[in-house]
Amino acid sequence: MNLKNPTGVLLGIAVALLVLGCAHTPSELSQEPIGQTSHLASLQSVYAELEKSGGRVFTLAPSLSAIKIYVFRAGTAAMLGHNHVLSSPQFSGFIYLPKDNITAARFDLEFRLDQLEIDRPENRANLGSAFSSVPSAGSIKRTRDHMLGESNLQADRFPFVRIHSVQIAGEIPKIAANVQVELHGQQREMWLPLSVAGLPGQLSASGSLVLRQSDFGIQPYSVLGGFLAVQDELVIEFSLVGI
């Protein structure tokens, strides 16, 4: 483990990443163990039926969207490490927007941990001195290997992160969404505010949240009694576009 890349941690992310809210009933989907199998085929069927009942289904477009996760160094020798920016360039998801009742809206999203990208130069640009260092290709690879490995996110065992809505409140353009995040074999609910725009041609939802790794059973990276470590809290910013 490279001491200049304290992160195996790095999130549990995703994403978090990401989200817009809606109400999803897990029983409608495959009951595979959490995080092990894609639900995409089941979701496609569920949302096809929803569209028949009226309203509109939007398909999330990764090429038009952005999810960024900020991971922060800690420890008595924090300045020897790097802050990191993770991104999720590939994901699948749907949004159902009924005609008249926003509280009946639904949202689902899933992505793979092994498709996360770490410290792309364009994602670190214009973030000030906290992200001005330039991690080498070798150190990024070591960070990635540690993050996805057995002692941290265990991506081989839990490759998928899934997010689905539980409850929606408010009115467009300002929405409050209670979402359930499935990560690392754990499920947690959280409320987050969303700004919705772009209708009726497309739908965009943007917002941010704070995710604690320890809430998902992930031990933030620490070495030599905390000499070099990673903060438990992760900052996630997202802008999701559905077409």
C-alpha positions in Angstrom: 0.0 0.0 0.0 1.4 3.3 -1.0 1.3 5.7 1.9 0.7 8.6 -0.5 -2.6 7.1 -1.5 -4.6 6.4 1.6 -7.8 5.1 0.3 -9.1 1.7 0.0 -11.9 3.2 1.5 -12.6 5.6 -1.0 -16.0 5.1 -0.8 -18.2 3.5 -0.7 -19.6 5.9 -3.1 -20.7 6.1 -4.9 -22.5 6.9 -5.0 -23.7 7.5 -4.1 -23.9 9.0 -5.8 -26.3 10.2 -7.2 -29.7 10.6 -7.0 -33.2 11.6 -7.5 -35.7 9.9 -5.7 -38.7 7.8 -6.0 -40.4 4.8 -4.4 -39.2 1.4 -5.2 -40.5 -1.9 -3.9 -37.6 -4.3 -3.6 -40.0 -7.3 -4.0 -40.5 -6.2 -7.6 -36.9 -7.1 -8.3 -34.7 -10.1 -8.2 -34.0 -11.1 -4.6 -30.3 -11.8 -5.1 -27.9 -11.1 -2.2 -27.2 -7.4 -1.9 -24.7 -6.0 -4.3 -24.0 -9.3 -6.1 -26.2 -9.3 -9.2 -27.4 -6.6 -11.7 -31.0 -5.7 -11.5 -31.0 -4.0 -14.9 -33.2 -6.5 -16.7 -35.8 -6.5 -13.9 -35.8 -2.7 -13.8 -36.4 -2.5 -17.5 -39.5 -4.6 -17.2 -40.8 -2.7 -14.2 -40.4 0.7 -15.9 -41.9 -0.6 -19.1 -45.0 -1.4 -17.2 -45.0 1.9 -15.4 -44.9 3.8 -18.7 -48.1 2.0 -19.9 -49.9 3.4 -16.9 -49.3 7.0 -17.9 -46.6 9.5 -17.1 -43.1 9.3 -18.6 -40.1 7.2 -18.0 -36.7 8.8 -18.4 -33.5 6.7 -19.0 -30.4 8.1 -17.3 -27.7 9.2 -19.8 -24.2 8.8 -18.3 -22.6 10.8 -21.1 -24.7 13.8 -20.1 -24.4 13.3 -16.4 -21.6 13.7 -13.8 -21.0 12.0 -10.4 -18.0 13.1 -8.4 -16.9 11.7 -5.0 -14.4 13.6 -2.9 -12.2 11.6 -0.5 -10.1 13.5 2.1 -6.8 12.7 3.7 -6.4 12.7 7.5 -3.9 11.7 10.2 -1.0 13.4 11.8 0.9 13.2 8.5 -2.0 14.1 6.3 0.0 16.4 4.1 2.0 13.4 2.9 -1.1 12.0 1.3 -3.5 13.1 -1.4 -7.1 14.0 -1.5 -8.9 12.0 -4.2 -11.7 12.5 -6.8 -13.7 9.5 -7.9 -16.1 9.4 -10.7 -18.6 7.0 -12.1 -18.7 7.3 -15.9 -20.9 4.2 -16.4 -24.2 3.5 -14.7 -27.8 2.4 -15.5 -31.0 4.0 -14.2 -34.5 5.1 -14.8 -36.9 7.8 -13.5 -40.6 7.6 -13.6 -42.5 10.9 -13.5 -46.3 10.6 -13.2 -48.5 13.3 -14.8 -50.0 14.8 -11.6 -48.6 13.3 -8.4 -44.9 13.9 -7.8 -45.0 11.8 -4.6 -45.7 8.7 -6.9 -42.4 9.3 -8.8 -39.8 6.6 -8.7 -36.1 6.3 -9.3 -33.5 3.5 -9.6 -29.8 3.6 -10.3 -27.0 1.0 -10.3 -23.3 0.9 -11.1 -20.3 -1.3 -10.7 -17.5 -0.5 -8.2 -14.8 -1.8 -10.7 -15.9 0.8 -13.2 -15.1 3.8 -10.9 -12.4 6.1 -12.2 -9.9 7.7 -9.8 -8.2 11.1 -10.1 -8.8 11.9 -13.7 -6.9 15.2 -14.3 -9.9 17.1 -15.5 -11.8 16.2 -12.3 -9.0 17.6 -10.1 -8.7 20.8 -12.1 -9.9 24.1 -10.7 -10.4 22.7 -7.2 -7.7 24.8 -5.5 -4.6 23.8 -3.5 -6.4 20.9 -1.8 -6.3 19.0 -5.1 -3.3 20.6 -6.7 -1.1 17.5 -6.3 -0.7 15.1 -9.3 -0.8 11.4 -8.3 1.3 9.2 -10.6 -0.3 6.4 -12.7 1.4 3.9 -10.4 0.0 5.4 -7.2 -3.5 5.7 -8.7 -3.3 2.0 -9.6 -2.2 1.1 -6.1 -5.0 3.2 -4.6 -7.5 1.5 -6.9 -6.3 -2.0 -6.0 -6.5 -1.3 -2.3 -9.9 0.4 -2.5 -11.5 -2.5 -4.4 -9.7 -5.2 -2.4 -10.8 -7.7 0.2 -9.9 -5.4 3.2 -12.0 -2.5 2.0 -14.9 -2.4 -0.6 -14.6 -6.1 -1.5 -15.7 -5.4 -5.1 -15.3 -9.1 -6.0 -17.9 -10.0 -3.4 -20.1 -6.9 -3.7 -19.6 -5.5 -7.3 -22.8 -3.5 -7.5 -24.0 -0.3 -5.8 -27.7 0.2 -6.1 -29.9 3.2 -5.2 -33.6 3.4 -5.2 -36.2 5.9 -3.9 -38.3 5.3 -0.8 -40.2 8.5 -0.5 -40.6 11.8 -2.5 -41.7 15.2 -1.1 -41.8 18.8 -2.2 -42.6 20.1 -5.7 -40.6 20.6 -8.8 -38.1 22.3 -9.1 -37.2 21.6 -5.4 -37.6 18.0 -4.3 -36.7 16.1 -1.1 -36.0 12.4 -1.7 -35.5 9.7 0.8 -33.3 7.1 -0.9 -32.0 3.7 0.0 -28.3 3.0 -0.8 -27.1 -0.6 -1.1 -23.4 -0.9 -0.7 -20.9 -3.4 0.6 -23.7 -5.7 1.7 -25.4 -3.0 3.7 -28.6 -0.9 3.1 -29.0 2.6 4.5 -31.6 5.3 4.0 -30.9 9.1 3.8 -32.8 12.2 2.8 -31.3 14.6 0.3 -32.5 17.8 -1.5 -32.7 17.8 -5.3 -33.0 20.6 -7.9 -35.0 19.4 -10.9 -34.9 21.1 -14.3 -35.1 20.5 -18.0 -38.7 19.4 -18.4 -40.5 18.5 -20.5 -37.8 17.6 -23.1 -35.6 15.9 -20.6 -35.1 15.8 -16.9 -32.0 16.8 -14.9 -31.5 16.4 -11.1 -28.6 17.9 -9.2 -27.6 17.9 -5.6 -25.0 16.8 -3.1 -24.7 14.7 0.1 -22.3 13.5 2.7 -21.7 9.7 3.1 -20.0 8.1 6.0 -18.0 5.0 5.1 -18.4 3.5 8.6 -22.2 3.5 8.1 -21.7 0.8 5.5 -19.3 -1.3 7.5 -16.2 0.1 5.7 -13.3 0.9 7.9 -11.7 4.2 6.8 -8.0 3.6 5.9 -5.5 4.2 8.7 -1.9 3.2 9.1 0.7 3.4 11.9 -1.9 4.3 14.5 -3.4 7.1 12.5 -0.2 8.6 11.2 -1.7 8.5 7.8 -5.5 8.0 7.3 -8.6 8.9 5.3 -11.5 10.8 6.7 -14.7 8.9 7.3 -16.9 11.5 5.6 -17.1 11.6 1.8 -18.6 14.5 -0.2 -20.7 13.5 -3.3 -21.8 15.9 -6.0 -24.0 14.8 -8.9 -25.9 16.0 -11.9 -28.0 13.3 -13.5 -29.8 13.7 -16.8 -32.6 11.5 -18.1 -33.8 11.5 -21.7 
